[in-house]
Structure formats: C-alpha cells, structure tokens
Amino acid sequence: MNIDAILAQTMLGLSQGVFYAMLSLGLAIIFGLLNVINFAHGALYMLGAFVALIGYSYIGPWLGYPDFQMGFWWALIVAPLVVACFGMLMERFMLRRLYQFDHIYGLLLTFGVALVLQGVLSNYFNISGTAYPATPESLRGIVNLGFMYFPKYRLFAIVLSVIVCFATWYMIERTSLGAVLRAGQENPKLVEAFGINVPRMITLTFGFGVALAALAGVLAAPIYSVSPLMGADLIITVFAVVVIGGMGSILGAIVTGLTLGLVQGLTQALYPPAANTVIFFIMVVVLLIRPAGLFGKAEG
C-alpha cells in the first residue's frame, strides 16, 4: 500500500476520531466533575441528530408552516441547547436523587433513559436510518489535499470538533470557571461557603456535557443515517476510549479519541478484519499495564 493510500485512510480515521473525542469528552466531564456514569450519552448524541432532522424536515408541517425548515447552521445551535435542557431536567429530577448511592444506580437509570429514547423514536421513525439533507451548499463537494480528494463537509467537521474539544479543555483546565467546577467536585461545602450554588452548577455542567454529545450528533447527521440506534452502535466504543484515556481525564478523552480514530483508520487499511476490535484490544493492553488509563490518576 502506497503512502497516499495510508494518508487517505488516516484522514478517514481522523473524521471518525473527532466523534470519539467529542463524545468521550462529554462523558469525561460528567464523570470527572460530577462522578456520574452516563450510559444515556449515546442516546443523547442520537437525540441531537434527530432534533436537527426534525427541525429541517418535520417541524414546519407539524406547526402548519410547510415551507419552514431549520437549516444546518441553526441546528448546530438549537440542537445542543434542546438536548442540554433535556439533560438538565434529567439531572435535576432523576440523577440528583441517586448521588448518595453507588454508581451502579446512576448507570442503570441512564441506561433506562437510553432505552426509552430509542423506543420512543423507533415508534415514529424507521430504525433503518433517515438521510439528513440539510448540508449547506458551501460545504458540499470535495477539496484537493494533495494526496487525496476529501469531502469538504468531513474536513469542516474535523476542524470544528477539534476547536470545540480544545476550547473545552482550556476552559476547564486553564480558567477560573474550570477551577470552580473542579473545586465543587472536590469540596462542595467549601465552594458553597463562597456563595456559589453548587447544585445549579452541577446541573449546568451536566447540561454542557450532553450538549457536546448533541453537537456531535448534528455534525454526524449529514455523514451517517439518522437512526434511533446510531448512539447504541457507538457508545460502547466511546466508553472504551474513555477508559483508555483515564476516567474523568479531559485531555485524555480528547487525545485518546483522536488517536484511536487514526489507529482504527489505519487498521482498516492494513488489516480490515481487526478494525472493529482494535480499540478493545488496546483497552485490554492499557488496563493491564496502567489500570487508571493513560492520563488517569491512580487512587490512593
């Protein structure tokens, strides 16, 4: 295989890796700052894609305005906000009641929420997938990268995802807001003594984490079919990415997501039968050598 083919497969792997990075970043924020294992994350990613699809193809006729369509650029803003509101309601009225119990209760609750969302949307949309046709004209077509012709939209998704991921990392790790969030997780009573509403901060943080999943869903909608099962097919891999990077590690989620996307792309080119399992093989090796993950901190 020549170098151009390897570079082309690397770019395709990176276009998948940015979705791993954004989804694992949201999971890492929710676990690292709130100590919640959110198994509904894949369903919320799927919900973001469906909000975009409904806004473009269905909301106009439902409201009696058949010509109304919510375009792609609006969907990038509206869908994460809608899903964030749903996530904040879920945290406020369901998850908050379980914080004093073992992690397994939160995991089971979020798994149940995922099943409910999949079931509800499966009743109204076919599970085979629906195309999202709202890609802007400016993002259609291909661009010459020298070694391959690459779809403009995929390149846009890569650039935007990387910007969002590292902007989020900077906000959490390098700003006073991030310091407050981390302090609220370590010592909530001390933070409350400074007049900060910690429960509200937790709710907003959870909403931000699921908004990242919804944004990934909107970006994925023009590439993949929008289906009630699209999150279920991805979430196990994303959990593996989070474990490899280190549970709760923001930088680990980003770097590991991007890197494993590249590894999966190269594996697809060099040995296709292993492409679907290479991430799990890497997870086993990493856990044997470093149980806390590549960027995680060992307890004790």
Secondary structure, DSSP 8 states (H G I E B T S, - for coil): --HHHHHHHHHHHHHHHHHHHHHHHHHHHHHHHH----TTHHHHHHHHHHHHHHHHHTHHHHHT-TT----HHHHHHHHHHHHHHHHHHHHHHTGGGGTTS-HHHHHHHHHHHHHHHHHHHHHHS-TT-B------GGG-SEEE-SS-EEEHHHHHHHHHHHHHHHHHHHHHHHSHHHHHHHHHHH-HHHHHHTT--HHHHHHHHHHHHHHHHHHHHHHHTTTS-B-TTTTHHHHHHHHHHHHHH-TT-HHHHHHHHHHHHHHHHHHHHH-GGGTTTHHHHHHHHHHHH-TT-SS-----
